[in-house]
Amino acid sequence: SKHDPSLVAHGRALNEFVLQTIARGTDSSADPNIVGAVAGSAPFDGGYCQSSYPNWATKFFIDSMLSELANGNEAQTQDPRDQS
């Protein structure tokens, strides 16, 4: 199927943003109960799902990444920030 290149690019940019909100276990003080979880708000103490890691956020992120992988070769994409 055909995909709107600008929507695909925006989706990829959103996935990259969400990737930055994932709790990482990069040091010994990391809480093993939240490693890999997607924050409910950015910044973490923001207004929506404040200071939490909702389970559905991780599920929807995985779905979105799988969709991106499955459709990655079907559309030519461009960075949405390059739009004029």
mmCIF file as gemmi writes it, N, C-alpha and C atoms, coordinates in Angstrom:
data_model
loop_
_atom_site.group_PDB
_atom_site.id
_atom_site.type_symbol
_atom_site.label_atom_id
_atom_site.label_alt_id
_atom_site.label_comp_id
_atom_site.label_asym_id
_atom_site.label_entity_id
_atom_site.label_seq_id
_atom_site.pdbx_PDB_ins_code
_atom_site.Cartn_x
_atom_site.Cartn_y
_atom_site.Cartn_z
_atom_site.occupancy
_atom_site.B_iso_or_equiv
_atom_site.pdbx_formal_charge
_atom_site.auth_seq_id
_atom_site.auth_asym_id
_atom_site.pdbx_PDB_model_num
ATOM 1 N N . SER Axp A 1 ? 0.831 -1.183 0 1 0 ? 1 A 1
ATOM 2 C CA . SER Axp A 1 ? 0 0 0 1 0 ? 1 A 1
ATOM 3 C C . SER Axp A 1 ? 0.873 1.243 0 1 0 ? 1 A 1
ATOM 4 N N . LYS Axp A 2 ? 0.298 2.333 -0.446 1 0 ? 2 A 1
ATOM 5 C CA . LYS Axp A 2 ? 1.013 3.609 -0.494 1 0 ? 2 A 1
ATOM 6 C C . LYS Axp A 2 ? 0.916 4.305 0.853 1 0 ? 2 A 1
ATOM 7 N N . HIS Axp A 3 ? 1.994 4.96 1.243 1 0 ? 3 A 1
ATOM 8 C CA . HIS Axp A 3 ? 2.04 5.72 2.489 1 0 ? 3 A 1
ATOM 9 C C . HIS Axp A 3 ? 2.412 7.152 2.165 1 0 ? 3 A 1
ATOM 10 N N . ASP Axp A 4 ? 1.765 8.091 2.837 1 0 ? 4 A 1
ATOM 11 C CA . ASP Axp A 4 ? 2.097 9.497 2.678 1 0 ? 4 A 1
ATOM 12 C C . ASP Axp A 4 ? 3.492 9.713 3.265 1 0 ? 4 A 1
ATOM 13 N N . PRO Axp A 5 ? 4.467 10.088 2.45 1 0 ? 5 A 1
ATOM 14 C CA . PRO Axp A 5 ? 5.841 10.224 2.94 1 0 ? 5 A 1
ATOM 15 C C . PRO Axp A 5 ? 5.991 11.174 4.128 1 0 ? 5 A 1
ATOM 16 N N . SER Axp A 6 ? 5.218 12.26 4.148 1 0 ? 6 A 1
ATOM 17 C CA . SER Axp A 6 ? 5.373 13.189 5.27 1 0 ? 6 A 1
ATOM 18 C C . SER Axp A 6 ? 4.829 12.58 6.562 1 0 ? 6 A 1
ATOM 19 N N . LEU Axp A 7 ? 3.757 11.776 6.467 1 0 ? 7 A 1
ATOM 20 C CA . LEU Axp A 7 ? 3.233 11.12 7.667 1 0 ? 7 A 1
ATOM 21 C C . LEU Axp A 7 ? 4.195 10.061 8.175 1 0 ? 7 A 1
ATOM 22 N N . VAL Axp A 8 ? 4.807 9.332 7.256 1 0 ? 8 A 1
ATOM 23 C CA . VAL Axp A 8 ? 5.802 8.328 7.647 1 0 ? 8 A 1
ATOM 24 C C . VAL Axp A 8 ? 6.979 9.008 8.336 1 0 ? 8 A 1
ATOM 25 N N . ALA Axp A 9 ? 7.427 10.128 7.779 1 0 ? 9 A 1
ATOM 26 C CA . ALA Axp A 9 ? 8.551 10.854 8.373 1 0 ? 9 A 1
ATOM 27 C C . ALA Axp A 9 ? 8.206 11.378 9.759 1 0 ? 9 A 1
ATOM 28 N N . HIS Axp A 10 ? 6.995 11.897 9.922 1 0 ? 10 A 1
ATOM 29 C CA . HIS Axp A 10 ? 6.561 12.381 11.233 1 0 ? 10 A 1
ATOM 30 C C . HIS Axp A 10 ? 6.472 11.231 12.232 1 0 ? 10 A 1
ATOM 31 N N . GLY Axp A 11 ? 5.955 10.099 11.79 1 0 ? 11 A 1
ATOM 32 C CA . GLY Axp A 11 ? 5.879 8.931 12.658 1 0 ? 11 A 1
ATOM 33 C C . GLY Axp A 11 ? 7.25 8.481 13.118 1 0 ? 11 A 1
ATOM 34 N N . ARG Axp A 12 ? 8.195 8.473 12.217 1 0 ? 12 A 1
ATOM 35 C CA . ARG Axp A 12 ? 9.568 8.084 12.585 1 0 ? 12 A 1
ATOM 36 C C . ARG Axp A 12 ? 10.171 9.091 13.559 1 0 ? 12 A 1
ATOM 37 N N . ALA Axp A 13 ? 9.909 10.368 13.328 1 0 ? 13 A 1
ATOM 38 C CA . ALA Axp A 13 ? 10.427 11.395 14.244 1 0 ? 13 A 1
ATOM 39 C C . ALA Axp A 13 ? 9.809 11.223 15.635 1 0 ? 13 A 1
ATOM 40 N N . LEU Axp A 14 ? 8.531 10.903 15.694 1 0 ? 14 A 1
ATOM 41 C CA . LEU Axp A 14 ? 7.882 10.665 16.992 1 0 ? 14 A 1
ATOM 42 C C . LEU Axp A 14 ? 8.472 9.44 17.68 1 0 ? 14 A 1
ATOM 43 N N . ASN Axp A 15 ? 8.722 8.383 16.913 1 0 ? 15 A 1
ATOM 44 C CA . ASN Axp A 15 ? 9.349 7.204 17.503 1 0 ? 15 A 1
ATOM 45 C C . ASN Axp A 15 ? 10.726 7.544 18.082 1 0 ? 15 A 1
ATOM 46 N N . GLU Axp A 16 ? 11.483 8.357 17.367 1 0 ? 16 A 1
ATOM 47 C CA . GLU Axp A 16 ? 12.801 8.77 17.87 1 0 ? 16 A 1
ATOM 48 C C . GLU Axp A 16 ? 12.656 9.563 19.164 1 0 ? 16 A 1
ATOM 49 N N . PHE Axp A 17 ? 11.64 10.426 19.228 1 0 ? 17 A 1
ATOM 50 C CA . PHE Axp A 17 ? 11.416 11.208 20.438 1 0 ? 17 A 1
ATOM 51 C C . PHE Axp A 17 ? 11.059 10.296 21.608 1 0 ? 17 A 1
ATOM 52 N N . VAL Axp A 18 ? 10.102 9.381 21.388 1 0 ? 18 A 1
ATOM 53 C CA . VAL Axp A 18 ? 9.687 8.477 22.459 1 0 ? 18 A 1
ATOM 54 C C . VAL Axp A 18 ? 10.863 7.631 22.919 1 0 ? 18 A 1
ATOM 55 N N . LEU Axp A 19 ? 11.701 7.232 22 1 0 ? 19 A 1
ATOM 56 C CA . LEU Axp A 19 ? 12.881 6.44 22.351 1 0 ? 19 A 1
ATOM 57 C C . LEU Axp A 19 ? 13.733 7.143 23.41 1 0 ? 19 A 1
ATOM 58 N N . GLN Axp A 20 ? 13.743 8.469 23.369 1 0 ? 20 A 1
ATOM 59 C CA . GLN Axp A 20 ? 14.534 9.232 24.337 1 0 ? 20 A 1
ATOM 60 C C . GLN Axp A 20 ? 13.902 9.251 25.73 1 0 ? 20 A 1
ATOM 61 N N . THR Axp A 21 ? 12.631 8.867 25.84 1 0 ? 21 A 1
ATOM 62 C CA . THR Axp A 21 ? 11.955 8.887 27.145 1 0 ? 21 A 1
ATOM 63 C C . THR Axp A 21 ? 12.012 7.534 27.856 1 0 ? 21 A 1
ATOM 64 N N . ILE Axp A 22 ? 12.598 6.54 27.223 1 0 ? 22 A 1
ATOM 65 C CA . ILE Axp A 22 ? 12.63 5.195 27.797 1 0 ? 22 A 1
ATOM 66 C C . ILE Axp A 22 ? 13.649 5.136 28.929 1 0 ? 22 A 1
ATOM 67 N N . ALA Axp A 23 ? 13.232 4.533 30.029 1 0 ? 23 A 1
ATOM 68 C CA . ALA Axp A 23 ? 14.128 4.351 31.181 1 0 ? 23 A 1
ATOM 69 C C . ALA Axp A 23 ? 15.214 3.359 30.804 1 0 ? 23 A 1
ATOM 70 N N . ARG Axp A 24 ? 16.43 3.746 31.037 1 0 ? 24 A 1
ATOM 71 C CA . ARG Axp A 24 ? 17.567 2.892 30.682 1 0 ? 24 A 1
ATOM 72 C C . ARG Axp A 24 ? 18.273 2.409 31.949 1 0 ? 24 A 1
ATOM 73 N N . GLY Axp A 25 ? 18.801 1.234 31.885 1 0 ? 25 A 1
ATOM 74 C CA . GLY Axp A 25 ? 19.558 0.683 33.003 1 0 ? 25 A 1
ATOM 75 C C . GLY Axp A 25 ? 21.039 0.883 32.784 1 0 ? 25 A 1
ATOM 76 N N . THR Axp A 26 ? 21.456 2.139 32.697 1 0 ? 26 A 1
ATOM 77 C CA . THR Axp A 26 ? 22.841 2.427 32.332 1 0 ? 26 A 1
ATOM 78 C C . THR Axp A 26 ? 23.798 2.5 33.515 1 0 ? 26 A 1
ATOM 79 N N . ASP Axp A 27 ? 23.278 2.448 34.721 1 0 ? 27 A 1
ATOM 80 C CA . ASP Axp A 27 ? 24.189 2.45 35.865 1 0 ? 27 A 1
ATOM 81 C C . ASP Axp A 27 ? 23.616 1.572 36.978 1 0 ? 27 A 1
ATOM 82 N N . SER Axp A 28 ? 24.411 1.346 37.988 1 0 ? 28 A 1
ATOM 83 C CA . SER Axp A 28 ? 24.002 0.428 39.051 1 0 ? 28 A 1
ATOM 84 C C . SER Axp A 28 ? 22.85 0.956 39.892 1 0 ? 28 A 1
ATOM 85 N N . SER Axp A 29 ? 22.565 2.259 39.82 1 0 ? 29 A 1
ATOM 86 C CA . SER Axp A 29 ? 21.467 2.82 40.607 1 0 ? 29 A 1
ATOM 87 C C . SER Axp A 29 ? 20.121 2.735 39.876 1 0 ? 29 A 1
ATOM 88 N N . ALA Axp A 30 ? 20.12 2.239 38.628 1 0 ? 30 A 1
ATOM 89 C CA . ALA Axp A 30 ? 18.884 2.148 37.858 1 0 ? 30 A 1
ATOM 90 C C . ALA Axp A 30 ? 17.915 1.166 38.515 1 0 ? 30 A 1
ATOM 91 N N . ASP Axp A 31 ? 16.656 1.553 38.548 1 0 ? 31 A 1
ATOM 92 C CA . ASP Axp A 31 ? 15.613 0.695 39.115 1 0 ? 31 A 1
ATOM 93 C C . ASP Axp A 31 ? 15.27 -0.388 38.097 1 0 ? 31 A 1
ATOM 94 N N . PRO Axp A 32 ? 15.557 -1.652 38.395 1 0 ? 32 A 1
ATOM 95 C CA . PRO Axp A 32 ? 15.304 -2.714 37.422 1 0 ? 32 A 1
ATOM 96 C C . PRO Axp A 32 ? 13.817 -2.896 37.103 1 0 ? 32 A 1
ATOM 97 N N . ASN Axp A 33 ? 12.934 -2.341 37.925 1 0 ? 33 A 1
ATOM 98 C CA . ASN Axp A 33 ? 11.497 -2.455 37.679 1 0 ? 33 A 1
ATOM 99 C C . ASN Axp A 33 ? 10.995 -1.528 36.578 1 0 ? 33 A 1
ATOM 100 N N . ILE Axp A 34 ? 11.803 -0.539 36.196 1 0 ? 34 A 1
ATOM 101 C CA . ILE Axp A 34 ? 11.349 0.386 35.158 1 0 ? 34 A 1
ATOM 102 C C . ILE Axp A 34 ? 12.251 0.405 33.928 1 0 ? 34 A 1
ATOM 103 N N . VAL Axp A 35 ? 13.322 -0.359 33.924 1 0 ? 35 A 1
ATOM 104 C CA . VAL Axp A 35 ? 14.209 -0.38 32.761 1 0 ? 35 A 1
ATOM 105 C C . VAL Axp A 35 ? 13.417 -0.836 31.538 1 0 ? 35 A 1
ATOM 106 N N . GLY Axp A 36 ? 13.449 -0.033 30.492 1 0 ? 36 A 1
ATOM 107 C CA . GLY Axp A 36 ? 12.718 -0.319 29.265 1 0 ? 36 A 1
ATOM 108 C C . GLY Axp A 36 ? 11.333 0.3 29.204 1 0 ? 36 A 1
ATOM 109 N N . ALA Axp A 37 ? 10.888 0.905 30.287 1 0 ? 37 A 1
ATOM 110 C CA . ALA Axp A 37 ? 9.556 1.517 30.313 1 0 ? 37 A 1
ATOM 111 C C . ALA Axp A 37 ? 9.571 2.877 29.617 1 0 ? 37 A 1
ATOM 112 N N . VAL Axp A 38 ? 8.43 3.234 29.02 1 0 ? 38 A 1
ATOM 113 C CA . VAL Axp A 38 ? 8.26 4.523 28.357 1 0 ? 38 A 1
ATOM 114 C C . VAL Axp A 38 ? 7.602 5.486 29.344 1 0 ? 38 A 1
ATOM 115 N N . ALA Axp A 39 ? 8.216 6.643 29.53 1 0 ? 39 A 1
ATOM 116 C CA . ALA Axp A 39 ? 7.656 7.643 30.435 1 0 ? 39 A 1
ATOM 117 C C . ALA Axp A 39 ? 6.313 8.138 29.917 1 0 ? 39 A 1
ATOM 118 N N . GLY Axp A 40 ? 5.407 8.438 30.834 1 0 ? 40 A 1
ATOM 119 C CA . GLY Axp A 40 ? 4.075 8.909 30.469 1 0 ? 40 A 1
ATOM 120 C C . GLY Axp A 40 ? 4.03 10.377 30.103 1 0 ? 40 A 1
ATOM 121 N N . SER Axp A 41 ? 5.095 11.109 30.379 1 0 ? 41 A 1
ATOM 122 C CA . SER Axp A 41 ? 5.138 12.531 30.104 1 0 ? 41 A 1
ATOM 123 C C . SER Axp A 41 ? 6.564 12.936 29.779 1 0 ? 41 A 1
ATOM 124 N N . ALA Axp A 42 ? 6.705 13.946 28.949 1 0 ? 42 A 1
ATOM 125 C CA . ALA Axp A 42 ? 8.029 14.513 28.671 1 0 ? 42 A 1
ATOM 126 C C . ALA Axp A 42 ? 7.892 16.024 28.768 1 0 ? 42 A 1
ATOM 127 N N . PRO Axp A 43 ? 8.526 16.627 29.758 1 0 ? 43 A 1
ATOM 128 C CA . PRO Axp A 43 ? 9.422 16.045 30.751 1 0 ? 43 A 1
ATOM 129 C C . PRO Axp A 43 ? 8.685 15.087 31.692 1 0 ? 43 A 1
ATOM 130 N N . PHE Axp A 44 ? 9.451 14.278 32.395 1 0 ? 44 A 1
ATOM 131 C CA . PHE Axp A 44 ? 8.899 13.228 33.24 1 0 ? 44 A 1
ATOM 132 C C . PHE Axp A 44 ? 7.883 13.755 34.241 1 0 ? 44 A 1
ATOM 133 N N . ASP Axp A 45 ? 8.09 14.973 34.734 1 0 ? 45 A 1
ATOM 134 C CA . ASP Axp A 45 ? 7.154 15.56 35.708 1 0 ? 45 A 1
ATOM 135 C C . ASP Axp A 45 ? 6.138 16.479 35.049 1 0 ? 45 A 1
ATOM 136 N N . GLY Axp A 46 ? 5.913 16.294 33.736 1 0 ? 46 A 1
ATOM 137 C CA . GLY Axp A 46 ? 4.954 17.101 32.991 1 0 ? 46 A 1
ATOM 138 C C . GLY Axp A 46 ? 3.519 16.795 33.385 1 0 ? 46 A 1
ATOM 139 N N . GLY Axp A 47 ? 2.573 17.387 32.678 1 0 ? 47 A 1
ATOM 140 C CA . GLY Axp A 47 ? 1.169 17.33 33.06 1 0 ? 47 A 1
ATOM 141 C C . GLY Axp A 47 ? 0.439 16.032 32.775 1 0 ? 47 A 1
ATOM 142 N N . TYR Axp A 48 ? 0.866 15.267 31.785 1 0 ? 48 A 1
ATOM 143 C CA . TYR Axp A 48 ? 0.137 14.065 31.398 1 0 ? 48 A 1
ATOM 144 C C . TYR Axp A 48 ? 0.825 12.84 31.981 1 0 ? 48 A 1
ATOM 145 N N . CYS Axp A 49 ? 0.11 12.01 32.706 1 0 ? 49 A 1
ATOM 146 C CA . CYS Axp A 49 ? 0.687 10.804 33.34 1 0 ? 49 A 1
ATOM 147 C C . CYS Axp A 49 ? 1.986 11.166 34.058 1 0 ? 49 A 1
ATOM 148 N N . GLN Axp A 50 ? 1.907 12.198 34.85 1 0 ? 50 A 1
ATOM 149 C CA . GLN Axp A 50 ? 3.06 12.779 35.532 1 0 ? 50 A 1
ATOM 150 C C . GLN Axp A 50 ? 3.825 11.755 36.361 1 0 ? 50 A 1
ATOM 151 N N . SER Axp A 51 ? 5.134 11.744 36.2 1 0 ? 51 A 1
ATOM 152 C CA . SER Axp A 51 ? 6.06 10.923 36.981 1 0 ? 51 A 1
ATOM 153 C C . SER Axp A 51 ? 5.651 9.454 37.012 1 0 ? 51 A 1
ATOM 154 N N . SER Axp A 52 ? 5.267 8.937 35.852 1 0 ? 52 A 1
ATOM 155 C CA . SER Axp A 52 ? 4.85 7.54 35.799 1 0 ? 52 A 1
ATOM 156 C C . SER Axp A 52 ? 5.3 6.885 34.495 1 0 ? 52 A 1
ATOM 157 N N . TYR Axp A 53 ? 5.219 5.573 34.488 1 0 ? 53 A 1
ATOM 158 C CA . TYR Axp A 53 ? 5.529 4.762 33.321 1 0 ? 53 A 1
ATOM 159 C C . TYR Axp A 53 ? 4.315 3.872 33.039 1 0 ? 53 A 1
ATOM 160 N N . PRO Axp A 54 ? 3.304 4.388 32.314 1 0 ? 54 A 1
ATOM 161 C CA . PRO Axp A 54 ? 2.107 3.578 32.065 1 0 ? 54 A 1
ATOM 162 C C . PRO Axp A 54 ? 2.44 2.378 31.175 1 0 ? 54 A 1
ATOM 163 N N . ASN Axp A 55 ? 1.884 1.213 31.516 1 0 ? 55 A 1
ATOM 164 C CA . ASN Axp A 55 ? 2.198 0.002 30.757 1 0 ? 55 A 1
ATOM 165 C C . ASN Axp A 55 ? 1.759 0.104 29.299 1 0 ? 55 A 1
ATOM 166 N N . TRP Axp A 56 ? 0.667 0.802 29.04 1 0 ? 56 A 1
ATOM 167 C CA . TRP Axp A 56 ? 0.18 0.909 27.673 1 0 ? 56 A 1
ATOM 168 C C . TRP Axp A 56 ? 1.108 1.749 26.795 1 0 ? 56 A 1
ATOM 169 N N . ALA Axp A 57 ? 1.874 2.647 27.389 1 0 ? 57 A 1
ATOM 170 C CA . ALA Axp A 57 ? 2.796 3.477 26.599 1 0 ? 57 A 1
ATOM 171 C C . ALA Axp A 57 ? 3.851 2.599 25.936 1 0 ? 57 A 1
ATOM 172 N N . THR Axp A 58 ? 4.376 1.638 26.679 1 0 ? 58 A 1
ATOM 173 C CA . THR Axp A 58 ? 5.368 0.725 26.122 1 0 ? 58 A 1
ATOM 174 C C . THR Axp A 58 ? 4.752 -0.138 25.031 1 0 ? 58 A 1
ATOM 175 N N . LYS Axp A 59 ? 3.531 -0.615 25.266 1 0 ? 59 A 1
ATOM 176 C CA . LYS Axp A 59 ? 2.849 -1.456 24.28 1 0 ? 59 A 1
ATOM 177 C C . LYS Axp A 59 ? 2.636 -0.691 22.972 1 0 ? 59 A 1
ATOM 178 N N . PHE Axp A 60 ? 2.141 0.562 23.054 1 0 ? 60 A 1
ATOM 179 C CA . PHE Axp A 60 ? 1.899 1.342 21.846 1 0 ? 60 A 1
ATOM 180 C C . PHE Axp A 60 ? 3.205 1.709 21.146 1 0 ? 60 A 1
ATOM 181 N N . PHE Axp A 61 ? 4.259 1.945 21.921 1 0 ? 61 A 1
ATOM 182 C CA . PHE Axp A 61 ? 5.554 2.246 21.314 1 0 ? 61 A 1
ATOM 183 C C . PHE Axp A 61 ? 6.072 1.037 20.538 1 0 ? 61 A 1
ATOM 184 N N . ILE Axp A 62 ? 5.97 -0.134 21.125 1 0 ? 62 A 1
ATOM 185 C CA . ILE Axp A 62 ? 6.405 -1.353 20.425 1 0 ? 62 A 1
ATOM 186 C C . ILE Axp A 62 ? 5.595 -1.541 19.147 1 0 ? 62 A 1
ATOM 187 N N . ASP Axp A 63 ? 4.28 -1.35 19.231 1 0 ? 63 A 1
ATOM 188 C CA . ASP Axp A 63 ? 3.434 -1.454 18.033 1 0 ? 63 A 1
ATOM 189 C C . ASP Axp A 63 ? 3.897 -0.483 16.955 1 0 ? 63 A 1
ATOM 190 N N . SER Axp A 64 ? 4.196 0.737 17.346 1 0 ? 64 A 1
ATOM 191 C CA . SER Axp A 64 ? 4.617 1.751 16.394 1 0 ? 64 A 1
ATOM 192 C C . SER Axp A 64 ? 5.968 1.401 15.764 1 0 ? 64 A 1
ATOM 193 N N . MET Axp A 65 ? 6.885 0.913 16.571 1 0 ? 65 A 1
ATOM 194 C CA . MET Axp A 65 ? 8.197 0.524 16.039 1 0 ? 65 A 1
ATOM 195 C C . MET Axp A 65 ? 8.074 -0.679 15.1 1 0 ? 65 A 1
ATOM 196 N N . LEU Axp A 66 ? 7.224 -1.643 15.438 1 0 ? 66 A 1
ATOM 197 C CA . LEU Axp A 66 ? 7.017 -2.795 14.554 1 0 ? 66 A 1
ATOM 198 C C . LEU Axp A 66 ? 6.398 -2.356 13.233 1 0 ? 66 A 1
ATOM 199 N N . SER Axp A 67 ? 5.471 -1.413 13.29 1 0 ? 67 A 1
ATOM 200 C CA . SER Axp A 67 ? 4.875 -0.878 12.072 1 0 ? 67 A 1
ATOM 201 C C . SER Axp A 67 ? 5.933 -0.178 11.227 1 0 ? 67 A 1
ATOM 202 N N . GLU Axp A 68 ? 6.789 0.59 11.883 1 0 ? 68 A 1
ATOM 203 C CA . GLU Axp A 68 ? 7.861 1.276 11.16 1 0 ? 68 A 1
ATOM 204 C C . GLU Axp A 68 ? 8.779 0.268 10.485 1 0 ? 68 A 1
ATOM 205 N N . LEU Axp A 69 ? 9.136 -0.787 11.187 1 0 ? 69 A 1
ATOM 206 C CA . LEU Axp A 69 ? 10.003 -1.819 10.6 1 0 ? 69 A 1
ATOM 207 C C . LEU Axp A 69 ? 9.32 -2.518 9.428 1 0 ? 69 A 1
ATOM 208 N N . ALA Axp A 70 ? 8.051 -2.851 9.599 1 0 ? 70 A 1
ATOM 209 C CA . ALA Axp A 70 ? 7.315 -3.558 8.554 1 0 ? 70 A 1
ATOM 210 C C . ALA Axp A 70 ? 7.128 -2.714 7.306 1 0 ? 70 A 1
ATOM 211 N N . ASN Axp A 71 ? 6.987 -1.411 7.47 1 0 ? 71 A 1
ATOM 212 C CA . ASN Axp A 71 ? 6.708 -0.523 6.349 1 0 ? 71 A 1
ATOM 213 C C . ASN Axp A 71 ? 7.915 0.284 5.908 1 0 ? 71 A 1
ATOM 214 N N . GLY Axp A 72 ? 9.05 0.015 6.491 1 0 ? 72 A 1
ATOM 215 C CA . GLY Axp A 72 ? 10.24 0.823 6.248 1 0 ? 72 A 1
ATOM 216 C C . GLY Axp A 72 ? 10.677 0.914 4.813 1 0 ? 72 A 1
ATOM 217 N N . ASN Axp A 73 ? 10.467 -0.122 4.038 1 0 ? 73 A 1
ATOM 218 C CA . ASN Axp A 73 ? 10.936 -0.109 2.657 1 0 ? 73 A 1
ATOM 219 C C . ASN Axp A 73 ? 9.87 0.306 1.664 1 0 ? 73 A 1
ATOM 220 N N . GLU Axp A 74 ? 8.668 0.607 2.138 1 0 ? 74 A 1
ATOM 221 C CA . GLU Axp A 74 ? 7.571 0.913 1.233 1 0 ? 74 A 1
ATOM 222 C C . GLU Axp A 74 ? 7.45 2.39 0.872 1 0 ? 74 A 1
ATOM 223 N N . ALA Axp A 75 ? 8.093 3.266 1.628 1 0 ? 75 A 1
ATOM 224 C CA . ALA Axp A 75 ? 7.908 4.693 1.377 1 0 ? 75 A 1
ATOM 225 C C . ALA Axp A 75 ? 9.244 5.42 1.42 1 0 ? 75 A 1
ATOM 226 N N . GLN Axp A 76 ? 9.38 6.376 0.541 1 0 ? 76 A 1
ATOM 227 C CA . GLN Axp A 76 ? 10.514 7.28 0.618 1 0 ? 76 A 1
ATOM 228 C C . GLN Axp A 76 ? 10.174 8.316 1.674 1 0 ? 76 A 1
ATOM 229 N N . THR Axp A 77 ? 11.065 8.518 2.614 1 0 ? 77 A 1
ATOM 230 C CA . THR Axp A 77 ? 10.755 9.456 3.686 1 0 ? 77 A 1
ATOM 231 C C . THR Axp A 77 ? 11.735 10.615 3.671 1 0 ? 77 A 1
ATOM 232 N N . GLN Axp A 78 ? 11.306 11.681 4.31 1 0 ? 78 A 1
ATOM 233 C CA . GLN Axp A 78 ? 12.162 12.837 4.509 1 0 ? 78 A 1
ATOM 234 C C . GLN Axp A 78 ? 11.927 13.343 5.905 1 0 ? 78 A 1
ATOM 235 N N . ASP Axp A 79 ? 12.911 14.023 6.434 1 0 ? 79 A 1
ATOM 236 C CA . ASP Axp A 79 ? 12.811 14.576 7.782 1 0 ? 79 A 1
ATOM 237 C C . ASP Axp A 79 ? 11.745 15.663 7.776 1 0 ? 79 A 1
ATOM 238 N N . PRO Axp A 80 ? 10.727 15.562 8.675 1 0 ? 80 A 1
ATOM 239 C CA . PRO Axp A 80 ? 9.662 16.578 8.685 1 0 ? 80 A 1
ATOM 240 C C . PRO Axp A 80 ? 10.167 17.969 8.995 1 0 ? 80 A 1
ATOM 241 N N . ARG Axp A 81 ? 11.329 18.096 9.606 1 0 ? 81 A 1
ATOM 242 C CA . ARG Axp A 81 ? 11.885 19.414 9.905 1 0 ? 81 A 1
ATOM 243 C C . ARG Axp A 81 ? 12.41 20.088 8.643 1 0 ? 81 A 1
ATOM 244 N N . ASP Axp A 82 ? 12.578 19.31 7.559 1 0 ? 82 A 1
ATOM 245 C CA . ASP Axp A 82 ? 13.053 19.871 6.303 1 0 ? 82 A 1
ATOM 246 C C . ASP Axp A 82 ? 11.934 20.378 5.411 1 0 ? 82 A 1
ATOM 247 N N . GLN Axp A 83 ? 10.694 20.297 5.885 1 0 ? 83 A 1
ATOM 248 C CA . GLN Axp A 83 ? 9.532 20.751 5.118 1 0 ? 83 A 1
ATOM 249 C C . GLN Axp A 83 ? 9.533 22.281 5.049 1 0 ? 83 A 1
ATOM 250 N N . SER Axp A 84 ? 9.161 22.821 3.924 1 0 ? 84 A 1
ATOM 251 C CA . SER Axp A 84 ? 9.078 24.29 3.839 1 0 ? 84 A 1
ATOM 252 C C . SER Axp A 84 ? 7.65 24.742 3.754 1 0 ? 84 A 1
